Amino acid sequence: MSEPEEDGMCEAHARRIARLESEIEELRSANDVLRRVAEFLARRPHRSGPVDRADPGRSPRWGGSG
């Protein structure tokens, strides 16, 4: 392999490494957001009882249609 070919491969690898490092940083940021959401949800009071299938966000016990 000639020196210009090696230089081209090195530059291509350097670009790929930079792109992967950027993607890693994006994933770390997204992971941090998901961790904070999970912590927030874990602190919320949990509903118990049957779930109204017409409105899954509302329990029949608390004024749903069930």
PDB file of N, CA, C and O in Angstrom:
ATOM      1  N   MET A   1       0.854  -1.168   0.000  1.00  0.00           N
ATOM      2  CA  MET A   1       0.000   0.000   0.000  1.00  0.00           C
ATOM      3  C   MET A   1       0.905   1.238   0.000  1.00  0.00           C
ATOM      4  O   MET A   1       1.912   1.291   0.706  1.00  0.00           O
ATOM      5  N   SER A   2       0.531   2.199  -0.784  1.00  0.00           N
ATOM      6  CA  SER A   2       1.340   3.420  -0.896  1.00  0.00           C
ATOM      7  C   SER A   2       1.056   4.350   0.285  1.00  0.00           C
ATOM      8  O   SER A   2       0.062   4.201   0.996  1.00  0.00           O
ATOM      9  N   GLU A   3       1.942   5.293   0.463  1.00  0.00           N
ATOM     10  CA  GLU A   3       1.789   6.246   1.564  1.00  0.00           C
ATOM     11  C   GLU A   3       0.515   7.082   1.428  1.00  0.00           C
ATOM     12  O   GLU A   3      -0.175   7.279   2.429  1.00  0.00           O
ATOM     13  N   PRO A   4       0.170   7.586   0.229  1.00  0.00           N
ATOM     14  CA  PRO A   4      -1.097   8.330   0.102  1.00  0.00           C
ATOM     15  C   PRO A   4      -2.316   7.471   0.451  1.00  0.00           C
ATOM     16  O   PRO A   4      -3.275   7.967   1.042  1.00  0.00           O
ATOM     17  N   GLU A   5      -2.280   6.170   0.084  1.00  0.00           N
ATOM     18  CA  GLU A   5      -3.398   5.285   0.437  1.00  0.00           C
ATOM     19  C   GLU A   5      -3.492   5.116   1.953  1.00  0.00           C
ATOM     20  O   GLU A   5      -4.585   5.131   2.518  1.00  0.00           O
ATOM     21  N   GLU A   6      -2.349   4.955   2.601  1.00  0.00           N
ATOM     22  CA  GLU A   6      -2.334   4.815   4.059  1.00  0.00           C
ATOM     23  C   GLU A   6      -2.852   6.084   4.726  1.00  0.00           C
ATOM     24  O   GLU A   6      -3.611   6.027   5.694  1.00  0.00           O
ATOM     25  N   ASP A   7      -2.424   7.243   4.188  1.00  0.00           N
ATOM     26  CA  ASP A   7      -2.895   8.514   4.742  1.00  0.00           C
ATOM     27  C   ASP A   7      -4.416   8.640   4.589  1.00  0.00           C
ATOM     28  O   ASP A   7      -5.101   9.103   5.501  1.00  0.00           O
ATOM     29  N   GLY A   8      -4.927   8.231   3.450  1.00  0.00           N
ATOM     30  CA  GLY A   8      -6.366   8.276   3.221  1.00  0.00           C
ATOM     31  C   GLY A   8      -7.113   7.379   4.188  1.00  0.00           C
ATOM     32  O   GLY A   8      -8.162   7.758   4.709  1.00  0.00           O
ATOM     33  N   MET A   9      -6.580   6.194   4.429  1.00  0.00           N
ATOM     34  CA  MET A   9      -7.211   5.273   5.379  1.00  0.00           C
ATOM     35  C   MET A   9      -7.174   5.856   6.785  1.00  0.00           C
ATOM     36  O   MET A   9      -8.152   5.754   7.526  1.00  0.00           O
ATOM     37  N   CYS A  10      -6.051   6.466   7.157  1.00  0.00           N
ATOM     38  CA  CYS A  10      -5.933   7.068   8.487  1.00  0.00           C
ATOM     39  C   CYS A  10      -6.959   8.191   8.668  1.00  0.00           C
ATOM     40  O   CYS A  10      -7.592   8.300   9.718  1.00  0.00           O
ATOM     41  N   GLU A  11      -7.116   9.020   7.638  1.00  0.00           N
ATOM     42  CA  GLU A  11      -8.093  10.108   7.715  1.00  0.00           C
ATOM     43  C   GLU A  11      -9.510   9.563   7.813  1.00  0.00           C
ATOM     44  O   GLU A  11     -10.328  10.079   8.574  1.00  0.00           O
ATOM     45  N   ALA A  12      -9.799   8.527   7.047  1.00  0.00           N
ATOM     46  CA  ALA A  12     -11.134   7.917   7.095  1.00  0.00           C
ATOM     47  C   ALA A  12     -11.399   7.335   8.485  1.00  0.00           C
ATOM     48  O   ALA A  12     -12.495   7.482   9.024  1.00  0.00           O
ATOM     49  N   HIS A  13     -10.399   6.680   9.056  1.00  0.00           N
ATOM     50  CA  HIS A  13     -10.561   6.123  10.393  1.00  0.00           C
ATOM     51  C   HIS A  13     -10.732   7.235  11.428  1.00  0.00           C
ATOM     52  O   HIS A  13     -11.535   7.106  12.352  1.00  0.00           O
ATOM     53  N   ALA A  14      -9.988   8.312  11.275  1.00  0.00           N
ATOM     54  CA  ALA A  14     -10.104   9.427  12.213  1.00  0.00           C
ATOM     55  C   ALA A  14     -11.511  10.030  12.152  1.00  0.00           C
ATOM     56  O   ALA A  14     -12.084  10.365  13.189  1.00  0.00           O
ATOM     57  N   ARG A  15     -12.067  10.169  10.951  1.00  0.00           N
ATOM     58  CA  ARG A  15     -13.436  10.690  10.811  1.00  0.00           C
ATOM     59  C   ARG A  15     -14.442   9.730  11.459  1.00  0.00           C
ATOM     60  O   ARG A  15     -15.374  10.159  12.139  1.00  0.00           O
ATOM     61  N   ARG A  16     -14.240   8.442  11.240  1.00  0.00           N
ATOM     62  CA  ARG A  16     -15.157   7.453  11.819  1.00  0.00           C
ATOM     63  C   ARG A  16     -15.083   7.479  13.345  1.00  0.00           C
ATOM     64  O   ARG A  16     -16.109   7.406  14.022  1.00  0.00           O
ATOM     65  N   ILE A  17     -13.874   7.583  13.880  1.00  0.00           N
ATOM     66  CA  ILE A  17     -13.711   7.649  15.339  1.00  0.00           C
ATOM     67  C   ILE A  17     -14.409   8.888  15.887  1.00  0.00           C
ATOM     68  O   ILE A  17     -15.095   8.809  16.906  1.00  0.00           O
ATOM     69  N   ALA A  18     -14.244  10.023  15.226  1.00  0.00           N
ATOM     70  CA  ALA A  18     -14.890  11.256  15.677  1.00  0.00           C
ATOM     71  C   ALA A  18     -16.411  11.108  15.650  1.00  0.00           C
ATOM     72  O   ALA A  18     -17.097  11.546  16.574  1.00  0.00           O
ATOM     73  N   ARG A  19     -16.936  10.492  14.592  1.00  0.00           N
ATOM     74  CA  ARG A  19     -18.387  10.286  14.486  1.00  0.00           C
ATOM     75  C   ARG A  19     -18.873   9.358  15.608  1.00  0.00           C
ATOM     76  O   ARG A  19     -19.912   9.610  16.218  1.00  0.00           O
ATOM     77  N   LEU A  20     -18.125   8.293  15.873  1.00  0.00           N
ATOM     78  CA  LEU A  20     -18.523   7.358  16.928  1.00  0.00           C
ATOM     79  C   LEU A  20     -18.461   8.019  18.302  1.00  0.00           C
ATOM     80  O   LEU A  20     -19.324   7.777  19.146  1.00  0.00           O
ATOM     81  N   GLU A  21     -17.449   8.848  18.531  1.00  0.00           N
ATOM     82  CA  GLU A  21     -17.361   9.557  19.807  1.00  0.00           C
ATOM     83  C   GLU A  21     -18.540  10.492  19.985  1.00  0.00           C
ATOM     84  O   GLU A  21     -19.055  10.636  21.093  1.00  0.00           O
ATOM     85  N   SER A  22     -18.976  11.132  18.905  1.00  0.00           N
ATOM     86  CA  SER A  22     -20.141  12.010  18.957  1.00  0.00           C
ATOM     87  C   SER A  22     -21.399  11.198  19.276  1.00  0.00           C
ATOM     88  O   SER A  22     -22.223  11.620  20.088  1.00  0.00           O
ATOM     89  N   GLU A  23     -21.542  10.049  18.645  1.00  0.00           N
ATOM     90  CA  GLU A  23     -22.705   9.194  18.914  1.00  0.00           C
ATOM     91  C   GLU A  23     -22.702   8.699  20.351  1.00  0.00           C
ATOM     92  O   GLU A  23     -23.757   8.608  20.977  1.00  0.00           O
ATOM     93  N   ILE A  24     -21.528   8.378  20.878  1.00  0.00           N
ATOM     94  CA  ILE A  24     -21.419   7.936  22.269  1.00  0.00           C
ATOM     95  C   ILE A  24     -21.896   9.045  23.195  1.00  0.00           C
ATOM     96  O   ILE A  24     -22.632   8.786  24.148  1.00  0.00           O
ATOM     97  N   GLU A  25     -21.485  10.272  22.923  1.00  0.00           N
ATOM     98  CA  GLU A  25     -21.904  11.402  23.758  1.00  0.00           C
ATOM     99  C   GLU A  25     -23.415  11.598  23.690  1.00  0.00           C
ATOM    100  O   GLU A  25     -24.043  11.883  24.709  1.00  0.00           O
ATOM    101  N   GLU A  26     -24.010  11.451  22.504  1.00  0.00           N
ATOM    102  CA  GLU A  26     -25.469  11.560  22.372  1.00  0.00           C
ATOM    103  C   GLU A  26     -26.168  10.469  23.175  1.00  0.00           C
ATOM    104  O   GLU A  26     -27.176  10.730  23.831  1.00  0.00           O
ATOM    105  N   LEU A  27     -25.639   9.252  23.125  1.00  0.00           N
ATOM    106  CA  LEU A  27     -26.236   8.145  23.872  1.00  0.00           C
ATOM    107  C   LEU A  27     -26.116   8.365  25.375  1.00  0.00           C
ATOM    108  O   LEU A  27     -27.042   8.053  26.124  1.00  0.00           O
ATOM    109  N   ARG A  28     -24.996   8.893  25.813  1.00  0.00           N
ATOM    110  CA  ARG A  28     -24.831   9.188  27.246  1.00  0.00           C
ATOM    111  C   ARG A  28     -25.844  10.235  27.694  1.00  0.00           C
ATOM    112  O   ARG A  28     -26.420  10.130  28.776  1.00  0.00           O
ATOM    113  N   SER A  29     -26.054  11.240  26.856  1.00  0.00           N
ATOM    114  CA  SER A  29     -27.019  12.283  27.180  1.00  0.00           C
ATOM    115  C   SER A  29     -28.434  11.700  27.252  1.00  0.00           C
ATOM    116  O   SER A  29     -29.182  11.992  28.185  1.00  0.00           O
ATOM    117  N   ALA A  30     -28.793  10.881  26.271  1.00  0.00           N
ATOM    118  CA  ALA A  30     -30.114  10.251  26.268  1.00  0.00           C
ATOM    119  C   ALA A  30     -30.275   9.331  27.476  1.00  0.00           C
ATOM    120  O   ALA A  30     -31.350   9.274  28.073  1.00  0.00           O
ATOM    121  N   ASN A  31     -29.227   8.622  27.831  1.00  0.00           N
ATOM    122  CA  ASN A  31     -29.272   7.736  28.983  1.00  0.00           C
ATOM    123  C   ASN A  31     -29.504   8.537  30.264  1.00  0.00           C
ATOM    124  O   ASN A  31     -30.248   8.105  31.144  1.00  0.00           O
ATOM    125  N   ASP A  32     -28.872   9.696  30.364  1.00  0.00           N
ATOM    126  CA  ASP A  32     -29.054  10.546  31.527  1.00  0.00           C
ATOM    127  C   ASP A  32     -30.508  11.022  31.621  1.00  0.00           C
ATOM    128  O   ASP A  32     -31.090  11.036  32.706  1.00  0.00           O
ATOM    129  N   VAL A  33     -31.084  11.405  30.496  1.00  0.00           N
ATOM    130  CA  VAL A  33     -32.487  11.838  30.479  1.00  0.00           C
ATOM    131  C   VAL A  33     -33.394  10.690  30.914  1.00  0.00           C
ATOM    132  O   VAL A  33     -34.292  10.885  31.733  1.00  0.00           O
ATOM    133  N   LEU A  34     -33.163   9.495  30.370  1.00  0.00           N
ATOM    134  CA  LEU A  34     -33.998   8.342  30.740  1.00  0.00           C
ATOM    135  C   LEU A  34     -33.844   8.000  32.219  1.00  0.00           C
ATOM    136  O   LEU A  34     -34.821   7.624  32.868  1.00  0.00           O
ATOM    137  N   ARG A  35     -32.640   8.125  32.759  1.00  0.00           N
ATOM    138  CA  ARG A  35     -32.416   7.847  34.177  1.00  0.00           C
ATOM    139  C   ARG A  35     -33.204   8.832  35.034  1.00  0.00           C
ATOM    140  O   ARG A  35     -33.817   8.447  36.030  1.00  0.00           O
ATOM    141  N   ARG A  36     -33.184  10.125  34.633  1.00  0.00           N
ATOM    142  CA  ARG A  36     -33.933  11.126  35.397  1.00  0.00           C
ATOM    143  C   ARG A  36     -35.434  10.890  35.312  1.00  0.00           C
ATOM    144  O   ARG A  36     -36.144  11.080  36.300  1.00  0.00           O
ATOM    145  N   VAL A  37     -35.927  10.481  34.152  1.00  0.00           N
ATOM    146  CA  VAL A  37     -37.356  10.172  34.006  1.00  0.00           C
ATOM    147  C   VAL A  37     -37.717   8.982  34.890  1.00  0.00           C
ATOM    148  O   VAL A  37     -38.744   9.005  35.568  1.00  0.00           O
ATOM    149  N   ALA A  38     -36.885   7.948  34.889  1.00  0.00           N
ATOM    150  CA  ALA A  38     -37.149   6.770  35.726  1.00  0.00           C
ATOM    151  C   ALA A  38     -37.167   7.150  37.204  1.00  0.00           C
ATOM    152  O   ALA A  38     -38.016   6.669  37.953  1.00  0.00           O
ATOM    153  N   GLU A  39     -36.240   8.009  37.633  1.00  0.00           N
ATOM    154  CA  GLU A  39     -36.221   8.449  39.028  1.00  0.00           C
ATOM    155  C   GLU A  39     -37.482   9.243  39.358  1.00  0.00           C
ATOM    156  O   GLU A  39     -38.064   9.075  40.430  1.00  0.00           O
ATOM    157  N   PHE A  40     -37.902  10.108  38.435  1.00  0.00           N
ATOM    158  CA  PHE A  40     -39.120  10.883  38.633  1.00  0.00           C
ATOM    159  C   PHE A  40     -40.328   9.957  38.766  1.00  0.00           C
ATOM    160  O   PHE A  40     -41.135  10.113  39.682  1.00  0.00           O
ATOM    161  N   LEU A  41     -40.448   9.003  37.859  1.00  0.00           N
ATOM    162  CA  LEU A  41     -41.582   8.079  37.898  1.00  0.00           C
ATOM    163  C   LEU A  41     -41.567   7.221  39.148  1.00  0.00           C
ATOM    164  O   LEU A  41     -42.625   6.883  39.678  1.00  0.00           O
ATOM    165  N   ALA A  42     -40.377   6.863  39.629  1.00  0.00           N
ATOM    166  CA  ALA A  42     -40.281   6.035  40.832  1.00  0.00           C
ATOM    167  C   ALA A  42     -40.769   6.797  42.066  1.00  0.00           C
ATOM    168  O   ALA A  42     -41.220   6.177  43.029  1.00  0.00           O
ATOM    169  N   ARG A  43     -40.685   8.123  42.053  1.00  0.00           N
ATOM    170  CA  ARG A  43     -41.119   8.930  43.199  1.00  0.00           C
ATOM    171  C   ARG A  43     -42.622   9.200  43.186  1.00  0.00           C
ATOM    172  O   ARG A  43     -43.185   9.603  44.204  1.00  0.00           O
ATOM    173  N   ARG A  44     -43.273   8.983  42.052  1.00  0.00           N
ATOM    174  CA  ARG A  44     -44.708   9.262  41.955  1.00  0.00           C
ATOM    175  C   ARG A  44     -45.504   8.188  42.688  1.00  0.00           C
ATOM    176  O   ARG A  44     -45.085   7.032  42.746  1.00  0.00           O
ATOM    177  N   PRO A  45     -46.657   8.569  43.250  1.00  0.00           N
ATOM    178  CA  PRO A  45     -47.496   7.545  43.894  1.00  0.00           C
ATOM    179  C   PRO A  45     -48.027   6.572  42.841  1.00  0.00           C
ATOM    180  O   PRO A  45     -48.331   6.957  41.712  1.00  0.00           O
ATOM    181  N   HIS A  46     -48.128   5.326  43.232  1.00  0.00           N
ATOM    182  CA  HIS A  46     -48.604   4.291  42.317  1.00  0.00           C
ATOM    183  C   HIS A  46     -50.104   4.105  42.472  1.00  0.00           C
ATOM    184  O   HIS A  46     -50.627   4.114  43.587  1.00  0.00           O
ATOM    185  N   ARG A  47     -50.788   3.939  41.361  1.00  0.00           N
ATOM    186  CA  ARG A  47     -52.220   3.640  41.395  1.00  0.00           C
ATOM    187  C   ARG A  47     -52.390   2.141  41.536  1.00  0.00           C
ATOM    188  O   ARG A  47     -51.588   1.354  41.034  1.00  0.00           O
ATOM    189  N   SER A  48     -53.441   1.769  42.221  1.00  0.00           N
ATOM    190  CA  SER A  48     -53.743   0.344  42.306  1.00  0.00           C
ATOM    191  C   SER A  48     -55.198   0.146  41.907  1.00  0.00           C
ATOM    192  O   SER A  48     -55.988   1.091  41.905  1.00  0.00           O
ATOM    193  N   GLY A  49     -55.534  -1.062  41.579  1.00  0.00           N
ATOM    194  CA  GLY A  49     -56.898  -1.356  41.185  1.00  0.00           C
ATOM    195  C   GLY A  49     -56.994  -1.595  39.696  1.00  0.00           C
ATOM    196  O   GLY A  49     -56.007  -1.473  38.972  1.00  0.00           O
ATOM    197  N   PRO A  50     -58.208  -1.942  39.233  1.00  0.00           N
ATOM    198  CA  PRO A  50     -58.391  -2.249  37.813  1.00  0.00           C
ATOM    199  C   PRO A  50     -58.217  -1.007  36.947  1.00  0.00           C
ATOM    200  O   PRO A  50     -58.429   0.120  37.395  1.00  0.00           O
ATOM    201  N   VAL A  51     -57.837  -1.234  35.733  1.00  0.00           N
ATOM    202  CA  VAL A  51     -57.644  -0.140  34.784  1.00  0.00           C
ATOM    203  C   VAL A  51     -58.796  -0.147  33.791  1.00  0.00           C
ATOM    204  O   VAL A  51     -59.168  -1.198  33.270  1.00  0.00           O
ATOM    205  N   ASP A  52     -59.355   1.024  33.532  1.00  0.00           N
ATOM    206  CA  ASP A  52     -60.422   1.173  32.549  1.00  0.00           C
ATOM    207  C   ASP A  52     -59.800   1.039  31.162  1.00  0.00           C
ATOM    208  O   ASP A  52     -58.974   1.867  30.777  1.00  0.00           O
ATOM    209  N   ARG A  53     -60.180   0.022  30.415  1.00  0.00           N
ATOM    210  CA  ARG A  53     -59.566  -0.205  29.101  1.00  0.00           C
ATOM    211  C   ARG A  53     -59.890   0.916  28.114  1.00  0.00           C
ATOM    212  O   ARG A  53     -59.120   1.151  27.183  1.00  0.00           O
ATOM    213  N   ALA A  54     -61.002   1.603  28.297  1.00  0.00           N
ATOM    214  CA  ALA A  54     -61.349   2.708  27.406  1.00  0.00           C
ATOM    215  C   ALA A  54     -60.436   3.909  27.661  1.00  0.00           C
ATOM    216  O   ALA A  54     -60.170   4.701  26.757  1.00  0.00           O
ATOM    217  N   ASP A  55     -59.963   4.032  28.900  1.00  0.00           N
ATOM    218  CA  ASP A  55     -59.067   5.130  29.266  1.00  0.00           C
ATOM    219  C   ASP A  55     -58.023   4.570  30.225  1.00  0.00           C
ATOM    220  O   ASP A  55     -58.189   4.667  31.441  1.00  0.00           O
ATOM    221  N   PRO A  56     -56.942   3.981  29.692  1.00  0.00           N
ATOM    222  CA  PRO A  56     -55.952   3.325  30.546  1.00  0.00           C
ATOM    223  C   PRO A  56     -55.327   4.249  31.579  1.00  0.00           C
ATOM    224  O   PRO A  56     -54.764   3.773  32.565  1.00  0.00           O
ATOM    225  N   GLY A  57     -55.411   5.540  31.379  1.00  0.00           N
ATOM    226  CA  GLY A  57     -54.838   6.472  32.343  1.00  0.00           C
ATOM    227  C   GLY A  57     -55.722   6.716  33.553  1.00  0.00           C
ATOM    228  O   GLY A  57     -55.311   7.388  34.499  1.00  0.00           O
ATOM    229  N   ARG A  58     -56.945   6.171  33.532  1.00  0.00           N
ATOM    230  CA  ARG A  58     -57.889   6.423  34.613  1.00  0.00           C
ATOM    231  C   ARG A  58     -58.369   5.112  35.210  1.00  0.00           C
ATOM    232  O   ARG A  58     -58.780   4.209  34.482  1.00  0.00           O
ATOM    233  N   SER A  59     -58.319   5.004  36.515  1.00  0.00           N
ATOM    234  CA  SER A  59     -58.813   3.819  37.194  1.00  0.00           C
ATOM    235  C   SER A  59     -60.323   3.967  37.407  1.00  0.00           C
ATOM    236  O   SER A  59     -60.777   5.053  37.766  1.00  0.00           O
ATOM    237  N   PRO A  60     -61.113   2.906  37.196  1.00  0.00           N
ATOM    238  CA  PRO A  60     -62.564   3.004  37.394  1.00  0.00           C
ATOM    239  C   PRO A  60     -62.914   3.439  38.817  1.00  0.00           C
ATOM    240  O   PRO A  60     -63.927   4.105  39.031  1.00  0.00           O
ATOM    241  N   ARG A  61     -62.093   3.069  39.777  1.00  0.00           N
ATOM    242  CA  ARG A  61     -62.304   3.428  41.165  1.00  0.00           C
ATOM    243  C   ARG A  61     -62.341   4.943  41.371  1.00  0.00           C
ATOM    244  O   ARG A  61     -63.012   5.446  42.272  1.00  0.00           O
ATOM    245  N   TRP A  62     -61.614   5.648  40.527  1.00  0.00           N
ATOM    246  CA  TRP A  62     -61.472   7.083  40.692  1.00  0.00           C
ATOM    247  C   TRP A  62     -62.268   7.859  39.648  1.00  0.00           C
ATOM    248  O   TRP A  62     -61.841   8.924  39.201  1.00  0.00           O
ATOM    249  N   GLY A  63     -63.416   7.330  39.265  1.00  0.00           N
ATOM    250  CA  GLY A  63     -64.295   8.080  38.389  1.00  0.00           C
ATOM    251  C   GLY A  63     -64.247   7.644  36.930  1.00  0.00           C
ATOM    252  O   GLY A  63     -64.689   8.383  36.051  1.00  0.00           O
ATOM    253  N   GLY A  64     -63.730   6.483  36.669  1.00  0.00           N
ATOM    254  CA  GLY A  64     -63.720   5.964  35.310  1.00  0.00           C
ATOM    255  C   GLY A  64     -65.070   5.397  34.937  1.00  0.00           C
ATOM    256  O   GLY A  64     -66.020   5.496  35.714  1.00  0.00           O
ATOM    257  N   SER A  65     -65.171   4.811  33.780  1.00  0.00           N
ATOM    258  CA  SER A  65     -66.473   4.317  33.319  1.00  0.00           C
ATOM    259  C   SER A  65     -66.760   2.901  33.782  1.00  0.00           C
ATOM    260  O   SER A  65     -67.828   2.372  33.477  1.00  0.00           O
ATOM    261  N   GLY A  66     -65.834   2.258  34.517  1.00  0.00           N
ATOM    262  CA  GLY A  66     -66.008   0.866  34.949  1.00  0.00           C
ATOM    263  C   GLY A  66     -66.781   0.803  36.169  1.00  0.00           C
ATOM    264  O   GLY A  66     -67.031  -0.286  36.685  1.00  0.00           O
TER     265      GLY A  66
END
